[in-house]
Amino acid sequence: MKPYGQFCSIAKALEVVGERWSPLILRELICGSSRFSEIQRGIPRMSPALLSKRLAYLEGCGVIVRDEVTGGYMLTEAGWELKPVIEQLGVWGQRWVRGQLTDMDFDPDLLMWDMRRRIDLERFPQTRTCLKFEFKGEPDHRRDYWIVGDAGGIELCITDPGHPVDLYITSDTKTMTLVWNGDLGLQAMIEEGRIDLHGPSALVRAFPGWLQLGMFAGVPAASGPIGT
């Protein structure tokens, strides 16, 4: 990143973490991603070449380190100290600019990658359960997703895992994203049919309890736009 040429600590910090995509890489690492492929899944519109470049830069700055055994990336002490900074950016964005989404912001890949991190395993069935999500209006390669889980964890699949589907969830990307962000009520969207659940009645009833919403869904919107 081109230096600001200022001794200000804010300027020096931004030279490390202020470049495009870098805060989102830190978000992924804070949320538990470590392997290159996992980080890329959370930033699907970033090219692999640019991701490699940014990871190398952050490593050179001492914010992340490469695990010699697994080959994954980990935050250093300096990196973890950025956690409240990244989280506060999310809070600010949710409070002040949450309504400024455009069509290009509704991405089912990112949505499902986020959602699989927020399934409540304590409420999820203890035996293997397969959920199939279908997003109406999306091209074939972004339409169908599967979440397979049990007491041991959750896995997101972008191709049919071959397990019998226990519960089908059909919606559109915009509706599901707005629910995820806390702008629409999950139960209300189910009752209106904008999220259609098809499967055994016990699983249909339980689904809203499995899905914890996005990290910032509970942040209330500001009473007016920026500048008021």
Legacy VTK file of the C-alpha trace (Angstrom):
# vtk DataFile Version 3.0
C-alpha trace
ASCII
DATASET POLYDATA
POINTS 228 float
0.000 0.000 0.000
1.285 3.468 -0.839
2.315 5.211 2.402
0.395 8.252 3.573
3.601 10.031 4.548
2.265 10.955 7.977
3.524 10.113 11.465
-0.095 9.860 12.684
-0.773 6.448 14.258
-4.073 6.184 12.382
-2.276 6.672 9.080
0.351 4.062 9.959
-2.334 1.566 11.017
-4.261 2.101 7.783
-1.100 1.389 5.802
-1.321 -2.130 7.275
-5.043 -2.878 7.327
-6.732 -0.153 5.294
-6.160 -1.462 1.793
-9.141 -2.805 -0.179
-10.158 -6.331 0.929
-7.750 -6.474 3.893
-10.421 -5.811 6.570
-12.568 -8.560 5.028
-9.654 -11.003 5.176
-9.327 -10.147 8.865
-13.084 -10.652 9.283
-12.792 -14.159 7.873
-9.876 -15.058 10.128
-11.674 -13.657 13.177
-14.741 -15.726 12.274
-12.724 -18.929 12.183
-11.504 -19.377 8.611
-7.870 -20.404 8.294
-7.228 -22.231 5.026
-6.823 -20.252 1.813
-9.925 -21.878 0.317
-12.016 -20.968 3.367
-10.934 -17.339 3.277
-11.713 -17.196 -0.429
-15.199 -18.664 0.181
-15.916 -15.717 2.452
-14.688 -13.197 -0.146
-15.892 -14.838 -3.374
-15.388 -11.786 -5.593
-11.716 -11.418 -4.710
-9.343 -13.088 -7.158
-7.062 -15.842 -5.804
-4.001 -13.925 -7.012
-4.994 -10.787 -5.136
-5.882 -12.785 -2.032
-2.404 -14.362 -2.081
-0.858 -10.904 -2.392
-2.874 -9.474 0.503
-2.158 -12.474 2.750
1.564 -12.151 2.056
1.427 -8.441 2.864
-0.442 -8.967 6.136
1.994 -11.713 7.053
4.923 -9.416 6.323
3.352 -6.782 8.570
3.119 -9.272 11.430
-0.692 -9.307 11.590
-1.046 -12.942 10.519
1.249 -15.959 10.491
1.330 -19.138 8.434
0.943 -22.412 10.320
3.846 -24.591 9.197
1.940 -27.799 9.945
-1.486 -27.113 8.422
-0.506 -24.425 5.941
-3.368 -22.300 7.235
-3.284 -18.711 8.436
-3.658 -17.487 11.991
-3.911 -14.086 13.587
-0.971 -12.992 15.686
-1.363 -11.080 18.943
-1.338 -7.893 16.881
-3.982 -9.364 14.599
-6.304 -10.349 17.415
-6.039 -6.833 18.835
-7.831 -5.692 15.666
-10.901 -7.840 16.472
-12.847 -5.088 18.292
-11.933 -2.642 15.519
-13.343 -4.917 12.808
-16.421 -5.691 14.899
-17.074 -2.005 15.535
-16.921 -1.360 11.784
-19.688 -3.941 11.428
-21.745 -2.288 14.149
-21.308 1.143 12.559
-22.220 -0.186 9.123
-25.309 -1.943 10.452
-26.442 1.169 12.298
-25.797 3.798 9.633
-25.651 2.243 6.138
-27.643 -0.976 6.448
-30.299 0.222 3.993
-27.874 1.062 1.184
-27.776 -2.381 -0.433
-27.869 -2.710 -4.210
-28.635 -5.756 -6.344
-24.930 -6.607 -6.628
-24.701 -6.914 -2.839
-27.072 -9.886 -2.659
-24.741 -12.869 -2.999
-26.026 -16.367 -2.128
-22.462 -17.756 -1.928
-21.487 -15.329 0.818
-24.875 -15.634 2.510
-24.645 -19.414 2.802
-21.007 -19.276 3.912
-22.061 -16.947 6.723
-25.160 -18.940 7.602
-23.334 -22.240 8.064
-21.242 -20.530 10.780
-24.361 -19.522 12.687
-26.261 -22.781 13.004
-26.960 -23.474 16.679
-25.547 -26.974 17.156
-27.151 -27.283 20.576
-30.585 -27.085 18.928
-29.725 -28.781 15.650
-30.558 -32.515 15.384
-27.834 -34.688 16.865
-28.017 -37.185 14.018
-27.092 -36.344 10.437
-29.592 -33.931 8.937
-29.480 -32.525 5.414
-30.995 -29.156 4.516
-31.343 -28.037 0.918
-31.605 -24.320 0.142
-32.914 -23.214 -3.238
-32.668 -19.552 -4.255
-35.241 -18.673 -6.872
-34.096 -16.536 -9.776
-30.410 -17.398 -9.429
-28.386 -19.071 -12.209
-27.907 -22.809 -11.869
-24.446 -22.570 -10.271
-25.725 -20.229 -7.518
-29.167 -21.694 -6.928
-28.770 -24.841 -4.803
-26.857 -25.300 -1.562
-26.851 -28.042 1.053
-26.087 -27.841 4.758
-25.310 -31.189 6.349
-24.825 -31.401 10.079
-24.979 -33.418 13.264
-23.631 -33.112 16.800
-20.094 -32.992 15.407
-20.485 -29.917 13.208
-21.867 -28.330 10.065
-20.721 -28.633 6.462
-21.775 -26.453 3.528
-21.944 -28.173 0.129
-22.311 -26.486 -3.260
-22.890 -29.814 -5.015
-25.325 -32.532 -4.013
-23.700 -34.443 -1.128
-25.784 -37.505 -1.927
-27.670 -37.611 1.369
-31.470 -37.737 1.552
-32.801 -34.213 2.059
-34.647 -33.827 5.363
-35.829 -30.239 4.916
-36.162 -28.042 1.826
-35.873 -24.245 2.188
-36.910 -22.177 -0.837
-36.645 -18.405 -0.999
-34.885 -15.664 -2.948
-31.487 -14.233 -2.118
-32.753 -10.762 -1.232
-35.397 -11.974 1.223
-33.017 -14.388 2.942
-30.296 -11.732 3.176
-32.637 -9.170 4.712
-33.748 -11.765 7.244
-30.109 -12.583 7.963
-29.331 -8.890 8.483
-32.263 -8.457 10.857
-34.293 -6.246 8.509
-37.097 -8.800 8.046
-38.485 -11.250 10.569
-37.756 -14.913 9.877
-41.054 -16.189 11.235
-42.987 -13.473 9.398
-41.343 -14.402 6.087
-42.183 -18.070 6.677
-45.813 -17.213 7.425
-46.021 -15.022 4.293
-44.570 -17.805 2.146
-41.531 -15.792 1.103
-39.482 -18.499 2.791
-41.044 -21.879 2.053
-40.171 -24.846 4.258
-41.021 -28.332 3.048
-40.438 -31.412 5.149
-41.559 -33.128 8.350
-43.581 -30.787 10.549
-41.177 -31.217 13.468
-38.260 -29.962 11.370
-40.319 -27.115 9.926
-41.188 -25.943 13.436
-37.619 -26.318 14.664
-35.871 -24.519 11.793
-36.234 -20.939 13.153
-34.530 -22.060 16.346
-31.525 -23.471 14.516
-30.683 -20.381 12.525
-28.966 -17.695 14.524
-28.993 -14.470 12.531
-25.973 -12.453 11.414
-23.564 -11.095 14.008
-24.915 -7.560 13.660
-28.596 -8.336 13.133
-29.457 -7.058 16.599
-27.901 -3.628 16.062
-30.728 -1.078 15.771
-30.762 1.265 12.796
-29.977 4.924 13.359
-32.976 7.198 13.682
-31.980 9.071 10.532
-29.426 9.061 7.709
-25.804 10.087 8.166
-25.506 13.780 8.762
-28.885 14.303 10.421
LINES 1 229
228 0 1 2 3 4 5 6 7 8 9 10 11 12 13 14 15 16 17 18 19 20 21 22 23 24 25 26 27 28 29 30 31 32 33 34 35 36 37 38 39 40 41 42 43 44 45 46 47 48 49 50 51 52 53 54 55 56 57 58 59 60 61 62 63 64 65 66 67 68 69 70 71 72 73 74 75 76 77 78 79 80 81 82 83 84 85 86 87 88 89 90 91 92 93 94 95 96 97 98 99 100 101 102 103 104 105 106 107 108 109 110 111 112 113 114 115 116 117 118 119 120 121 122 123 124 125 126 127 128 129 130 131 132 133 134 135 136 137 138 139 140 141 142 143 144 145 146 147 148 149 150 151 152 153 154 155 156 157 158 159 160 161 162 163 164 165 166 167 168 169 170 171 172 173 174 175 176 177 178 179 180 181 182 183 184 185 186 187 188 189 190 191 192 193 194 195 196 197 198 199 200 201 202 203 204 205 206 207 208 209 210 211 212 213 214 215 216 217 218 219 220 221 222 223 224 225 226 227
